[in-house]
Amino acid sequence: MSKLLWKWANFGYQTKEIRTAIVFGTNSENVIIVLENDEVFAFGKNQDGCLGVGDEGEVKVLKRIENLCQRRIEGFECATDADGKFSIFAISASGSVFSWGENRFGQLGLGTTRDTKVPTKISGSLKNESVVQIFSWGYNTTSFAEGSPCKVIGLEGVVISKIVCGDHFTLALSDDGKIYSWGDNSKGQCGNGTNKCLTSPTMISSEMGRIKDIAATLSASLPCAAITEKNQVYVWGRVNGQIIKTPELTFHSSFDEVFTIFSPKTYQHFHLKESKITKDGNKRQGSVIERFQKAFNKADTADFAFIVEGKEIHVHKSLLTIGSDVFKNKFLGDWEDSSKREQTVEDHSYDAFYAFLKYFYTDQVDFSLELALAHFYLVTDLLVECEKILKSGLTVQNVAAVYEKAILFEAKDLSEFCFKFCRKNLVDVVDNIESQQAR
């Protein structure tokens, strides 16, 4: 939870007076709050006037959003473009929608492409409609922008209970528990078993059973998710660097677990209800990601152990299965030792293998982690991070060894980086090689 929100008490109010709020930004640095008395305030970085207070520049003292006060705002939505600029939407109890912020593709639904720093009511085709949720206008193709709300063709006769928008794609949940998807599908985010773009709503396979909730984020590196009536959680799309084209069952029990464990740093925004905070205004202890971090190498909850250099590293098979296809085949396939509870690893050091397994729990890359591990277990995101570490630590003393590894593991970008480094520091590299050969 953003620390900015807890500053609320310093302004003379109690957190129990908050009816709803939205916290958004790369580091959760912007806050908009609705009080029980329908007053709406904002504070934070206010990049490009995204707080809707009428100007730009950081807001350090609570400032009213005049256009929203006394309108009984029920909720907010936030969209972020590739440049980190925000488009904000507010829905009132009467069904009116107000928007402000970035608008170069007409995403504010105001019929123009001009940015605005104050909440403005959307009219047009919504003039006589009572809106319950926002989606579907703005950037539509590489050459066309829909500047006003438009009707989605293909859902006639289907009662939609929820809409979620991702990075250039949309998911819709019907009242009978079916999921419809359309838009960009290059990462399998539409969940229909292909990676072809869908120009109209297409129903995702119903093999999951009746769905009660769906979720997606604006990050192309995170998965989509769905929860069934049996509280089973499925994911698809981009999952730990792998592309999953059809929904797969996970061991998770909530969306919070799904998105915080895969990449908490990419959270763009989240909504707050009063139940999220204690009555004395203190932050609830023990986030999901913190609990997962603490679960690593705990023998009392783990169901498998790797033995490296005579020492045990305790893990959870389900977590490793989601993060790596190699582990998936190992633990869920016909592997003859899949029923065993431990395995001895001889080809890697304890420190390197420990750091590798820890990555599945913390999303943190340790310098002792070896490129070979990420390559062998097909963890694409980890490969990228390992390459970054190797690039940042490249020297004339180690460039030859790193280049050799890059060629061995077909890391083209890394090998080209090493080659350019050698060309730039040719004399020093040659001198170092000759010095080593002379020893």
TAWOKA-V66871 format. One line per field, one symbol per residue. ss: DSSP state (A for helix, B for strand, O for the rest). phi: phi as a letter, one per 20 degrees, with the letter a starting at -180 (. if undefined). psi: psi as a letter, one per 30 degrees, with the letter a starting at -180 (. if undefined). A space follows every 10 residues. Layout:
# TAWOKA-V66871
ss = ???
phi = ???
psi = ???
This chain:
# TAWOKA-V66871
ss = OOAAAAAAAA AOOOAAABBB BBBBOOOOOB BBBBBOOOOB BBBBOOAAAO OOBOOOOOBB BBBBOAAAOO OOBBBBBBBB OOOOOBBBBB BBOOOOBBBB BOOOOOOOOO OOOOOBBBBB BOOAAAOOOO OOOOOOOBBO OOOOBBOOOO OOOOOOOOOB BBBBBOOOBB BBBBOOOOBB BBBOOOOOOO OOOOOOOBBB BBBOOAAAOO BBBBBOOOOO OOBBBBBBOO OOBBBBBBBO OBBBBBBBBO OOOOAAAAAA AAAAAAOOBB BBBAAAOOOO OOOOOOOAAA AAAAAOOOOO OOOBBBBBOO BBBBBOAAAA AAAOAAAAAA AAOOOOOOOO OBBBBOOOOA AAAAAAAAAA AAOOOOOOOO AAAAAAOOOA AAAAAAAAAA AAOOOOOOAA AAAAAAAAOO OAAAAAAAAA AAAAOAAAAA AAAAAAAAO
phi = .ffgfffgff enddffefeb acdbogdlec cccdegemec cbapfmglmf emeobdnfde dgcfegfdfm dlfeaccccc efemedddcc defenecdca ofbfdmffme nccefbdcgc fedlfegddd edbdamaofd bfcbceecgc feeodfneee dbccddembc dcdefenddd caofcfdmfe mdnccefdeb gcffgeffnf edbcbbceef edeebbdefe meddcbnecl neddecgcfd efdbfgfgef ffaffegeab dcdfffcffe neffemffff ffffffmdff dfcbbddcln dececdgfff ffebffffff edeegfdfef dbbeddecff ffffffffgf edmddefefe gfffffeldg gfgfffffff ffdfcffdff ffffffffel egffffffff ffffdgffff fffffffff
psi = kkfeeffeff gglkfffkel lkklleghgk kkkklfggkk lllaehkggf fggflllkjf kkkkjeffkg gikflllkkk afggkkkkkk klffglkkll bkgfggffgg glgklkgkkk kkcbfgeglj kflklhlbke afgkkjflkl kkkfgkfkjk fkkkkajglk kkklfgglkk llakgfggff gggagkkkfl kkklkgffak kfllkllgkf fllllkklfg hkkkllbjjh fkjjfkkkkl flfleeeeee eeiffgkell lklfffklfg gkkkkileee eeeffkhjff flglkkjkhg kkjkljeeee eefkeeeeee ffagkfgffl glkkkfflle eeeeeeeeef ffgkkkffkk eeeeeeghje eeeeeeeeee efgklfefee eeeeeeeegh ieeeeeeeee eeeeheeeee eeeeeeff.
